[in-house]
Amino acid sequence: MILPRFDVLVPETVDEACTMLSDHADEGVRLLAGGTDLLVDLRRPIIPQHVPRCDGCTTHPEGRVLSTIECAPSDSDPLMASGGSIRTALEGPRHAAPAFLVSLHKLDQLRGIERLADGGLRIGALTSISEIERSPDVREGWTALAEGADSLGSPLVRNRGTLGGNIANARPAADMAVPTIALGGTLTLKGSSGTCDIPAKDFPRGPGLSVIKQDEILTDIHYPSPVPYSGSAYYKLANRKALEISTVGVAVWLALKEPGGPVADVQVALGAVGPVPILAESVREALIGKVPNEKTLLQAAQAARGDARPIDDHRGSAWYRVQMVEQLTLRLLRTVLKRIRDSK
Ligand SMILES: Cc1cc2nc3c(=O)[nH]c(=O)nc-3n(C[C@H](O)[C@H](O)[C@H](O)COP(=O)(O)OP(=O)(O)OC[C@H]3O[C@@H](n4cnc5c(N)ncnc54)[C@H](O)[C@@H]3O)c2cc1C
């Protein structure tokens, strides 16, 4: 594989890594975790000719080569309105060859899976997908995440790929991002000016676009403690069983008020059916407070279908994808309810 020329910088601390990101912003700099997304990205040709040009919205009055998806929400959205401080899929260092890669491999504080005193879980951004797949804690308390890990790539890719890389890459089909959203995960971003926590659902802003700033690093992902009578599941529908990007991915987390009682809370996240993973808000309206039965579960699955915004592509048509959102949501709601019953 022929890659463009770059220098690799190896920081010893997270602060040093943030400084490197801001010092080399003008020359082009990218973070390197497992490299399974990044190195593929770097092989791509520099800014394709057909990329639409923004001729000057309020965020980019000078006009730049950009995805229209970035410009569309930017005028009304203060996060997007920070313009150049947000890394984007099609501008600057992302597709142009960066002069520097900042390798995270020495930052051991970014690795590991840890049960927290409040019952929650902290996973360091540099933790490999394999480690998550093998963790009994994750499988027991945050099953949807373990099932996301099972479904990602191949053993080789899972050994190198990291949770942070999968989420930071901000792809609509990312198999770890979708369960992270359904499980109510929170991302910790550290930059030169401090640390902030944001809900995982608010992180992506378009394919390859996110709210992360130029000098920020995703350091940890926190998952809330499992509540009584709750469970989760993830299913990836793809054309092959391995080494395949999902056609549709659905993650469900659900909690009952009491065994056999009404739904206390539910979160359904959808992958590959919109420009970002989608939290299907309509499912909450359809199911919270209702006793789950075939009628209410079907209503919830139909609500999820209404929240999907798919496109036609070589993996499946938009029509097929919305049918699958309904079917998979229904199937996963039943699976989660069975898991809750069986765990009594
Ligand atoms: C053959 C193959 C199959 C694949 N199959 C799947 C699949 O089935 N499902 C799926 O979801 N993905 C798949 N992928 C994509 C990829 O393996 C995963 O997304 C992986 O988790 C990325 O992690 P990484 O550590 O390799 O990220 P990298 O490639 O190192 O980084 C990805 C991006 O995130 C940024 N980044 C990395 N870490 C951080 C951080 N801590 N803070 C801020 N930014 C950061 C990088 O700068 C880069 O822009 C596949 C890739 C390959 C090559």
The ligand as a Gaussian input file, in Angstrom:
#p B3LYP/6-31G(d) Opt

LIG

0 1
 C      -10.873000      -4.430000       6.744000
 C      -11.619000      -3.493000       7.646000
 C      -12.874000      -3.867000       8.122000
 C      -13.585000      -2.998000       8.950000
 N      -14.832000      -3.388000       9.412000
 C      -15.540000      -2.567000      10.205000
 C      -16.836000      -2.954000      10.679000
 O      -17.331000      -4.047000      10.413000
 N      -17.511000      -2.067000      11.462000
 C      -16.989000      -0.838000      11.807000
 O      -17.654000      -0.091000      12.519000
 N      -15.767000      -0.458000      11.375000
 C      -15.031000      -1.274000      10.590000
 N      -13.788000      -0.903000      10.145000
 C      -13.272000       0.427000      10.519000
 C      -12.287000       0.433000      11.714000
 O      -11.640000      -0.790000      11.888000
 C      -12.969000       0.807000      13.044000
 O      -13.712000       1.988000      12.907000
 C      -11.929000       0.964000      14.173000
 O      -12.559000       0.858000      15.416000
 C      -11.172000       2.295000      14.095000
 O      -10.278000       2.365000      15.189000
 P       -8.743000       2.728000      14.971000
 O       -8.125000       2.710000      16.314000
 O       -8.108000       1.832000      13.952000
 O       -8.860000       4.206000      14.415000
 P       -7.810000       5.040000      13.543000
 O       -7.832000       4.542000      12.151000
 O       -6.495000       5.119000      14.209000
 O       -8.515000       6.473000      13.642000
 C       -9.770000       6.729000      13.038000
 C      -10.056000       8.236000      13.096000
 O      -10.313000       8.639000      14.433000
 C       -9.318000       9.574000      14.880000
 N       -9.002000       9.148000      16.248000
 C       -8.559000       7.936000      16.639000
 N       -8.496000       7.891000      17.973000
 C       -8.889000       9.089000      18.427000
 C       -9.046000       9.654000      19.736000
 N       -8.785000       8.950000      20.839000
 N       -9.489000      10.933000      19.827000
 C       -9.795000      11.650000      18.720000
 N       -9.665000      11.175000      17.465000
 C       -9.226000       9.903000      17.324000
 C       -8.159000       9.447000      13.894000
 O       -7.428000      10.630000      13.759000
 C       -8.896000       9.096000      12.621000
 O       -9.436000      10.263000      12.049000
 C      -13.046000      -1.750000       9.313000
 C      -11.761000      -1.382000       8.841000
 C      -11.072000      -2.241000       8.021000
 C       -9.701000      -1.833000       7.507000

